[in-house]
Amino acid sequence: MRKPTKKFLNEATEYLIPVIKRAGKIVLDRWDKIEIATQKDKRDVATKADIEVENFLRKKIFSKWPSHGFWGEEEVRTNESSPYQWLIDPIDGTKNYVKLAPFFQVHIALVFNNEPVLGLIYQPVSKQLFSAVKNGKTYLNGRIIKSDSAVSIDRAIVDVDLRGLIERSAGEKKWIEDKLCKIAERSFRLRVSGGSFSIYLVTGAVDAYIGLSGNQKPQDLAARIIIMQEAGFKIERFKTFFSEEVLLVSQGKVFSELKKIILK
């Protein structure tokens, strides 16, 4: 199957804009009466809204591209062998959603041969729609948005996604604590948002994003990565001594300084 053309990606985006907005409306409509569908672990749950939105998006995507793959967070993966895979996170930030904190989004991404080529993220509370396609531009509500941040690390706000230390080994804890202290010492602000704030890197609300949570799901990352990439950010992954992957997204001097801290 040939790789997606720019025309295809742009047409797919246009088709999906009203679809993701409708998905966001479903999420908001269910917010007044949240029902838990499954308890995944101590704190991680899936709501009936997660499942409803994922099934809605599955239906809309398959009505347009029946041979493509579909990989959501809640239901069975479909057409796994296709080079085209739609990665869906129906409610990214379900813990926030359940606890009535307005920090959640709907994610849709298209991956071709394991590379993100299209991404949409919709924040239904603020009605902000982020979108991008490969070799295109990043848009916020239809307006081109591109970062040209050139701040030094002492002026940078750094956002970290950290899953905590309680279940980590002593070596892991020491490594993470050391890195966080060094970043806090060098940067203007260090924030730990659990990833829910990371998309605002493209608006300049933060200057760098570091994923230290480990085993991040591709459904969580694919849309963010293409949107950040097309907005002009550099993206790299590094392996720590304990084989956990660290994701760094930033640009210019901040990227270089943070990379040194992580790898030293």
N, C-alpha and C positions, 0 to 999 in steps of 0.2 A: 504494500500500500504506500503510495507516494506521500511525501511530507506535505503538511498543510501550507497552502498559499496565503499570501497576505490578504487576498480577496476573501478567501474562506474564513480566516480568523476575524476579519472585520464584520463579515455578515453574521458569523456565529455570535459575536459580541452584541450586535444589534438585536438579534433574536433573544438573547439571554437577559438583556437589561430589564424588560418588563417582567420576565420570569423570576429573576432574583428579587425584584421589588415585591412581587406577589408573595414570594417565600417569606420575605421580611415581614409583610403584613400578617401572615399566618402566625409567625413567631410572636408578634406584638399582641395579636388578638387572644392568644393563649396565655399571655403573661399574667392576666388577672386571676387565672385559675390553673395553676401549674399542677400537672399530674405526673408522678414518677412512673416510668415504664419498667426500668431495670436499675438495679444497684450493682455497678461494675466492681467497685472496691469500697474502701472506707469512706471516701469522699466523692468519688466519681460516679455520676448517675447519667441515665438517659431519660429524658422526659418524653411524654407522648407527642409533644411538639417536635422534638428531634426526629422521631420516626415519621410523623406526618409530613414534615417538610422534605425529608430525604425521599420519601415515596413520590411526593409531588414533583420534585426535580428529576427523579428517575423517569417518570412518565413523560415529562416535557422533553427531556434529552433523547429518549428512545423514539419518541414520535418524529424526531428530526434526523437522528443518526442511529438507526437500529443495530448497525454492525459494530458500533464503538463499544468499548468497555466502560463499565460504571463501577466505581469503588467508593462507597460511602463509609460512614463510621458505624452505622447501626445495623444495616441489613446485609444480605449475601452479595458478594462481589459477582459481577456478570461479565462475560466475554473477556476473560483475563488475558487471552492470547493476542488480542488486538493491539497494534502499536498505538492506537488512540485510546487513551484512558481518561475518563472524566472523574476527577477526584472531588468529593463533596464533603464539606463539614457543615451540616445543617444548622447547628448553633455552636460556633466556636466561642467558648466561654460559658459552657452550660452551668458551671458552678456559680458564676456571677448571675446568670439568668435566674437560677432557682432561688438565690438569695436577694433578688430584686435590685441588684446593682446593674446599671445600664452599660455594661462593658462586654458586649457580645456582638458577633457578626455572623452573617451567612457567607460561606466561602464556596466558590465554584472555580475549578481550574481544569484546563485541558493539558494533558501531558502526552507528548509524542516521543516514542522510544525513550521514555524515562526523563525527558526534558520538558519542563513547563513552557508552554507556548502561548497560553491565554490564561488570564486570571481576572476574576471579579470578586470584590468583597463589599458587602452591603451592611451598613450600620443602620438598622431600622429605627432606632430612637432618634438619632440626629439626621437620618435620611441622607447619609453620605455614601456615595457609590464610587469606589475606587476600581479602575479597570486598566488593563494593559494587554498588548499582544507582543510577541517576539519581534524585535527590530522595528518597534513602533514607538509610541509615547505612552506615558502614564497620564491618566485623566482622573480628576475628581469632579463628579457631577458634570461631566462633559467639558471641563476646562483643563487644558494641559497644565500639568504640575511637574516641575523638574527642580531637583535640589542642586544648588551650587555652593553648598556649605564649604567654607574653607577655614573653619575655626580650629584653633589649637586645642590640645586635650584639656588644658586648664580652663577652657571656656565651654567644654562639651558636657552635655547631659547624656549619660549612658544608661540604657535600659537593659536589664538582665532578666532572663527567664530562668529561674532556678527552682528545681523541684524539692529542695530542702536537703538536709544533711542527716536526718534521723536514721535512714536506712543505708547510709553509706559507710564504707570501711574507714578506718582511722587515716589511712593514706589519702583517700579521696577527700575526706574532710579537710585535712591539712592543706592539700593542694588548692581546693576551692577557696578556703578562708584566706590563704595567702594572696591568691589572685584578686579576690574581691577587695581586700584591704589595699592592695597596690593601685587598683583602679580608682577606689574611693579617694586615696591620697593624691592622685594625679588629676582627676577630673573635677569639673565644677559641681556636678551632681551625679549621684548613683541612685537609680530607681530599680525596684524589683517588681515588675507588673505581672509576671506570669505569662507574658506574651500578648496579653489583651491590648496593650498600648503600642505594640511594635509597628503596626501599619502607619502610625502617625510619624514615623521616621520620614516619610515622604513629604509631610507638611512642614517639617523642621521643628516639631515639638520636642523631638529628641534627636541626637546627633549620631548615635550608634546603638545597635542592637546586638546583644550577645545571648545566644541560646546555650545555656548550661544545664538544661533539664534532662538531657539524655533520652534516647529512643523517641524522639519527636515523630509523630505520625506524619506521613506525607500529605494527608488531607489537611493538616494544620498549616503546612509550610508552602505547598506548591503555589497557591494564589499569591501569598505574600512575596515569594521569591521573584516571580515574574514582574510583579508591580514595582518592587524595590529596584530590581535590575534595570528596568526600562526608565526609571526615574533618575538613573545615573549612579546608583550605588554599587560598590564592589562587594561581592559575596564570596566567602571562602569557608571551608570546613577544615578543622584540624582534629587530629587524634591526640588525646591525652595519654599519659603513661598508663592509665587504667582502662584504655581502649574505649573511652566514651567520646563521642563526637561533640566538638564545640563549633557552633555556627557564629561567624562574625559578619556583620553587615554595617558598613560605614563608607567613608570616602576620605581622600586626602590625608592630611597629617594625623587625624584621629585614627583612621584605619591602621596606619603604620605603627603608631604608638601602642595601640591596643594589641596588635599582633605580636609586638615585641614582648609585651607583658605576658600574654598567653603562652608563648612558646619558650620563654626564658626559663 
